[in-house]
Amino acid sequence: MNATQRSADQRRFLREDGIVMVATIAFGMGIDKPDVRFVAHMDLPKSLEGYYQETGRAGRDGDRADAWLAFGLGDMVMLKQMIESSDAGEERRQLERRKLDILLAYCESTHCRRQTLLANFGERYPQPCGNCDNCLEPAQTWDATVAAQKALSCVYRSGQRFGVLHLIDILRGVGNERMTQFGHDHLSTFGIGADLDVRQWKSVFRQLLAMGVLVADQEMRGGLRLTETSRAVLRGEQTVVLRRELPRRQKRVSTPGNAQSGISADDAPLFDALRAMRAALAREQGVPAYVIFHDATLRAITAQRPQSIDALGQISGVGLSKMQRYGNDVLSVVRQVEAA
């Protein structure tokens, strides 16, 4: 982007509400905006330290914020290939491998995210946080030893040079031109995994990669091969317990109110009116909205519905200066909404 457009977009992001900014890590880490309500990672970070710092851009005002990470097999393979093809020395590559393995273990973890995250930095969080996905919807696990053995055997018998999608086709018995070309429709593993669908097999391979039982071969352009640790699984000496791949959830039906901000349906009209007032004042003054009032202050005003300047001044976040500058505007909005 040219500098003018980039600067204009940055000003909008800092000063307006409801702006979603799609940007690089460099942009995100350079932003000091306290009321960011979510950080979404569309690419897998390179380390847990990086993820911790990047998600830390959200919720700096102390209000609730969400971190969301999307990742899949392709991300894992790409990052592993980048490490192996790097010009760095072996010691450095080994460090990067270890960092990536820790991150992947975090992604696939079935335990409290906060406890897992802080444990990696030597801190102990006494109880589950009650906020992360694993706390809100405890992950299901299953004994995937047999499925893992099928997957590893398929990798070995097909020559340890094919990618995940072709391996899944072999396991599910999918006949196609490529299958016939390589003679893989005659392998003993052809069709032995028809009981699992594509998403389930992708989950199995993804977790086996995260465990280090499989590795992406740089020379084979992402083809998978066995590691030394796969022997114990194939021999039945090691049980493999994996996170269960659940069906995709339906889109949530929206409900009245503003659940993200903890606002009920009855209070939503006043809260939204106060936010609109704040946005208008921010535009007039050319400043970010949070400079006028933080969301926490607007929620307190919504809950207490002050009818006088003195009552407004008792609310946290409304100092003498703000009370003098914006008090009449706030009281006018409260009265208008209550009269409606």
Secondary structure as a PSIPRED ss2 file (coil, helix, strand):
# PSIPRED VFORMAT (PSIPRED V4.0)

   1 M C   1.000  0.000  0.000
   2 N C   1.000  0.000  0.000
   3 A H   0.000  1.000  0.000
   4 T H   0.000  1.000  0.000
   5 Q H   0.000  1.000  0.000
   6 R H   0.000  1.000  0.000
   7 S H   0.000  1.000  0.000
   8 A H   0.000  1.000  0.000
   9 D H   0.000  1.000  0.000
  10 Q H   0.000  1.000  0.000
  11 R H   0.000  1.000  0.000
  12 R H   0.000  1.000  0.000
  13 F H   0.000  1.000  0.000
  14 L H   0.000  1.000  0.000
  15 R H   0.000  1.000  0.000
  16 E C   1.000  0.000  0.000
  17 D C   1.000  0.000  0.000
  18 G C   1.000  0.000  0.000
  19 I C   1.000  0.000  0.000
  20 V C   1.000  0.000  0.000
  21 M C   1.000  0.000  0.000
  22 V C   1.000  0.000  0.000
  23 A C   1.000  0.000  0.000
  24 T C   1.000  0.000  0.000
  25 I H   0.000  1.000  0.000
  26 A H   0.000  1.000  0.000
  27 F H   0.000  1.000  0.000
  28 G H   0.000  1.000  0.000
  29 M H   0.000  1.000  0.000
  30 G C   1.000  0.000  0.000
  31 I C   1.000  0.000  0.000
  32 D C   1.000  0.000  0.000
  33 K C   1.000  0.000  0.000
  34 P C   1.000  0.000  0.000
  35 D C   1.000  0.000  0.000
  36 V C   1.000  0.000  0.000
  37 R C   1.000  0.000  0.000
  38 F E   0.000  0.000  1.000
  39 V E   0.000  0.000  1.000
  40 A E   0.000  0.000  1.000
  41 H E   0.000  0.000  1.000
  42 M C   1.000  0.000  0.000
  43 D C   1.000  0.000  0.000
  44 L C   1.000  0.000  0.000
  45 P C   1.000  0.000  0.000
  46 K C   1.000  0.000  0.000
  47 S C   1.000  0.000  0.000
  48 L H   0.000  1.000  0.000
  49 E H   0.000  1.000  0.000
  50 G H   0.000  1.000  0.000
  51 Y H   0.000  1.000  0.000
  52 Y H   0.000  1.000  0.000
  53 Q H   0.000  1.000  0.000
  54 E H   0.000  1.000  0.000
  55 T H   0.000  1.000  0.000
  56 G C   1.000  0.000  0.000
  57 R C   1.000  0.000  0.000
  58 A C   1.000  0.000  0.000
  59 G C   1.000  0.000  0.000
  60 R C   1.000  0.000  0.000
  61 D C   1.000  0.000  0.000
  62 G C   1.000  0.000  0.000
  63 D C   1.000  0.000  0.000
  64 R C   1.000  0.000  0.000
  65 A C   1.000  0.000  0.000
  66 D E   0.000  0.000  1.000
  67 A E   0.000  0.000  1.000
  68 W E   0.000  0.000  1.000
  69 L E   0.000  0.000  1.000
  70 A C   1.000  0.000  0.000
  71 F C   1.000  0.000  0.000
  72 G C   1.000  0.000  0.000
  73 L H   0.000  1.000  0.000
  74 G H   0.000  1.000  0.000
  75 D H   0.000  1.000  0.000
  76 M H   0.000  1.000  0.000
  77 V H   0.000  1.000  0.000
  78 M H   0.000  1.000  0.000
  79 L H   0.000  1.000  0.000
  80 K H   0.000  1.000  0.000
  81 Q H   0.000  1.000  0.000
  82 M H   0.000  1.000  0.000
  83 I H   0.000  1.000  0.000
  84 E H   0.000  1.000  0.000
  85 S C   1.000  0.000  0.000
  86 S C   1.000  0.000  0.000
  87 D C   1.000  0.000  0.000
  88 A C   1.000  0.000  0.000
  89 G C   1.000  0.000  0.000
  90 E H   0.000  1.000  0.000
  91 E H   0.000  1.000  0.000
  92 R H   0.000  1.000  0.000
  93 R H   0.000  1.000  0.000
  94 Q H   0.000  1.000  0.000
  95 L H   0.000  1.000  0.000
  96 E H   0.000  1.000  0.000
  97 R H   0.000  1.000  0.000
  98 R H   0.000  1.000  0.000
  99 K H   0.000  1.000  0.000
 100 L H   0.000  1.000  0.000
 101 D H   0.000  1.000  0.000
 102 I H   0.000  1.000  0.000
 103 L H   0.000  1.000  0.000
 104 L H   0.000  1.000  0.000
 105 A H   0.000  1.000  0.000
 106 Y H   0.000  1.000  0.000
 107 C H   0.000  1.000  0.000
 108 E H   0.000  1.000  0.000
 109 S C   1.000  0.000  0.000
 110 T C   1.000  0.000  0.000
 111 H C   1.000  0.000  0.000
 112 C C   1.000  0.000  0.000
 113 R H   0.000  1.000  0.000
 114 R H   0.000  1.000  0.000
 115 Q H   0.000  1.000  0.000
 116 T H   0.000  1.000  0.000
 117 L H   0.000  1.000  0.000
 118 L H   0.000  1.000  0.000
 119 A H   0.000  1.000  0.000
 120 N C   1.000  0.000  0.000
 121 F C   1.000  0.000  0.000
 122 G C   1.000  0.000  0.000
 123 E C   1.000  0.000  0.000
 124 R C   1.000  0.000  0.000
 125 Y C   1.000  0.000  0.000
 126 P C   1.000  0.000  0.000
 127 Q C   1.000  0.000  0.000
 128 P C   1.000  0.000  0.000
 129 C C   1.000  0.000  0.000
 130 G C   1.000  0.000  0.000
 131 N C   1.000  0.000  0.000
 132 C C   1.000  0.000  0.000
 133 D H   0.000  1.000  0.000
 134 N H   0.000  1.000  0.000
 135 C H   0.000  1.000  0.000
 136 L H   0.000  1.000  0.000
 137 E C   1.000  0.000  0.000
 138 P C   1.000  0.000  0.000
 139 A C   1.000  0.000  0.000
 140 Q C   1.000  0.000  0.000
 141 T E   0.000  0.000  1.000
 142 W E   0.000  0.000  1.000
 143 D E   0.000  0.000  1.000
 144 A C   1.000  0.000  0.000
 145 T H   0.000  1.000  0.000
 146 V H   0.000  1.000  0.000
 147 A H   0.000  1.000  0.000
 148 A H   0.000  1.000  0.000
 149 Q H   0.000  1.000  0.000
 150 K H   0.000  1.000  0.000
 151 A H   0.000  1.000  0.000
 152 L H   0.000  1.000  0.000
 153 S H   0.000  1.000  0.000
 154 C H   0.000  1.000  0.000
 155 V H   0.000  1.000  0.000
 156 Y H   0.000  1.000  0.000
 157 R H   0.000  1.000  0.000
 158 S C   1.000  0.000  0.000
 159 G C   1.000  0.000  0.000
 160 Q C   1.000  0.000  0.000
 161 R C   1.000  0.000  0.000
 162 F C   1.000  0.000  0.000
 163 G C   1.000  0.000  0.000
 164 V H   0.000  1.000  0.000
 165 L H   0.000  1.000  0.000
 166 H H   0.000  1.000  0.000
 167 L H   0.000  1.000  0.000
 168 I H   0.000  1.000  0.000
 169 D H   0.000  1.000  0.000
 170 I H   0.000  1.000  0.000
 171 L H   0.000  1.000  0.000
 172 R H   0.000  1.000  0.000
 173 G C   1.000  0.000  0.000
 174 V C   1.000  0.000  0.000
 175 G C   1.000  0.000  0.000
 176 N C   1.000  0.000  0.000
 177 E H   0.000  1.000  0.000
 178 R H   0.000  1.000  0.000
 179 M H   0.000  1.000  0.000
 180 T H   0.000  1.000  0.000
 181 Q H   0.000  1.000  0.000
 182 F H   0.000  1.000  0.000
 183 G C   1.000  0.000  0.000
 184 H H   0.000  1.000  0.000
 185 D H   0.000  1.000  0.000
 186 H H   0.000  1.000  0.000
 187 L C   1.000  0.000  0.000
 188 S C   1.000  0.000  0.000
 189 T C   1.000  0.000  0.000
 190 F C   1.000  0.000  0.000
 191 G C   1.000  0.000  0.000
 192 I C   1.000  0.000  0.000
 193 G C   1.000  0.000  0.000
 194 A C   1.000  0.000  0.000
 195 D C   1.000  0.000  0.000
 196 L C   1.000  0.000  0.000
 197 D C   1.000  0.000  0.000
 198 V H   0.000  1.000  0.000
 199 R H   0.000  1.000  0.000
 200 Q H   0.000  1.000  0.000
 201 W H   0.000  1.000  0.000
 202 K H   0.000  1.000  0.000
 203 S H   0.000  1.000  0.000
 204 V H   0.000  1.000  0.000
 205 F H   0.000  1.000  0.000
 206 R H   0.000  1.000  0.000
 207 Q H   0.000  1.000  0.000
 208 L H   0.000  1.000  0.000
 209 L H   0.000  1.000  0.000
 210 A H   0.000  1.000  0.000
 211 M H   0.000  1.000  0.000
 212 G C   1.000  0.000  0.000
 213 V C   1.000  0.000  0.000
 214 L E   0.000  0.000  1.000
 215 V E   0.000  0.000  1.000
 216 A E   0.000  0.000  1.000
 217 D E   0.000  0.000  1.000
 218 Q H   0.000  1.000  0.000
 219 E H   0.000  1.000  0.000
 220 M H   0.000  1.000  0.000
 221 R C   1.000  0.000  0.000
 222 G C   1.000  0.000  0.000
 223 G E   0.000  0.000  1.000
 224 L E   0.000  0.000  1.000
 225 R E   0.000  0.000  1.000
 226 L E   0.000  0.000  1.000
 227 T C   1.000  0.000  0.000
 228 E C   1.000  0.000  0.000
 229 T C   1.000  0.000  0.000
 230 S H   0.000  1.000  0.000
 231 R H   0.000  1.000  0.000
 232 A H   0.000  1.000  0.000
 233 V H   0.000  1.000  0.000
 234 L H   0.000  1.000  0.000
 235 R C   1.000  0.000  0.000
 236 G C   1.000  0.000  0.000
 237 E C   1.000  0.000  0.000
 238 Q C   1.000  0.000  0.000
 239 T C   1.000  0.000  0.000
 240 V C   1.000  0.000  0.000
 241 V E   0.000  0.000  1.000
 242 L E   0.000  0.000  1.000
 243 R E   0.000  0.000  1.000
 244 R C   1.000  0.000  0.000
 245 E C   1.000  0.000  0.000
 246 L C   1.000  0.000  0.000
 247 P C   1.000  0.000  0.000
 248 R C   1.000  0.000  0.000
 249 R C   1.000  0.000  0.000
 250 Q C   1.000  0.000  0.000
 251 K C   1.000  0.000  0.000
 252 R C   1.000  0.000  0.000
 253 V C   1.000  0.000  0.000
 254 S C   1.000  0.000  0.000
 255 T C   1.000  0.000  0.000
 256 P C   1.000  0.000  0.000
 257 G C   1.000  0.000  0.000
 258 N E   0.000  0.000  1.000
 259 A H   0.000  1.000  0.000
 260 Q H   0.000  1.000  0.000
 261 S H   0.000  1.000  0.000
 262 G C   1.000  0.000  0.000
 263 I E   0.000  0.000  1.000
 264 S C   1.000  0.000  0.000
 265 A C   1.000  0.000  0.000
 266 D C   1.000  0.000  0.000
 267 D C   1.000  0.000  0.000
 268 A H   0.000  1.000  0.000
 269 P H   0.000  1.000  0.000
 270 L H   0.000  1.000  0.000
 271 F H   0.000  1.000  0.000
 272 D H   0.000  1.000  0.000
 273 A H   0.000  1.000  0.000
 274 L H   0.000  1.000  0.000
 275 R H   0.000  1.000  0.000
 276 A H   0.000  1.000  0.000
 277 M H   0.000  1.000  0.000
 278 R H   0.000  1.000  0.000
 279 A H   0.000  1.000  0.000
 280 A H   0.000  1.000  0.000
 281 L H   0.000  1.000  0.000
 282 A H   0.000  1.000  0.000
 283 R H   0.000  1.000  0.000
 284 E H   0.000  1.000  0.000
 285 Q H   0.000  1.000  0.000
 286 G C   1.000  0.000  0.000
 287 V C   1.000  0.000  0.000
 288 P C   1.000  0.000  0.000
 289 A H   0.000  1.000  0.000
 290 Y H   0.000  1.000  0.000
 291 V H   0.000  1.000  0.000
 292 I H   0.000  1.000  0.000
 293 F C   1.000  0.000  0.000
 294 H C   1.000  0.000  0.000
 295 D H   0.000  1.000  0.000
 296 A H   0.000  1.000  0.000
 297 T H   0.000  1.000  0.000
 298 L H   0.000  1.000  0.000
 299 R H   0.000  1.000  0.000
 300 A H   0.000  1.000  0.000
 301 I H   0.000  1.000  0.000
 302 T H   0.000  1.000  0.000
 303 A H   0.000  1.000  0.000
 304 Q H   0.000  1.000  0.000
 305 R C   1.000  0.000  0.000
 306 P C   1.000  0.000  0.000
 307 Q C   1.000  0.000  0.000
 308 S C   1.000  0.000  0.000
 309 I H   0.000  1.000  0.000
 310 D H   0.000  1.000  0.000
 311 A H   0.000  1.000  0.000
 312 L H   0.000  1.000  0.000
 313 G H   0.000  1.000  0.000
 314 Q C   1.000  0.000  0.000
 315 I C   1.000  0.000  0.000
 316 S C   1.000  0.000  0.000
 317 G C   1.000  0.000  0.000
 318 V C   1.000  0.000  0.000
 319 G C   1.000  0.000  0.000
 320 L H   0.000  1.000  0.000
 321 S H   0.000  1.000  0.000
 322 K H   0.000  1.000  0.000
 323 M H   0.000  1.000  0.000
 324 Q H   0.000  1.000  0.000
 325 R H   0.000  1.000  0.000
 326 Y H   0.000  1.000  0.000
 327 G H   0.000  1.000  0.000
 328 N H   0.000  1.000  0.000
 329 D H   0.000  1.000  0.000
 330 V H   0.000  1.000  0.000
 331 L H   0.000  1.000  0.000
 332 S H   0.000  1.000  0.000
 333 V H   0.000  1.000  0.000
 334 V H   0.000  1.000  0.000
 335 R H   0.000  1.000  0.000
 336 Q H   0.000  1.000  0.000
 337 V H   0.000  1.000  0.000
 338 E H   0.000  1.000  0.000
 339 A H   0.000  1.000  0.000
 340 A C   1.000  0.000  0.000
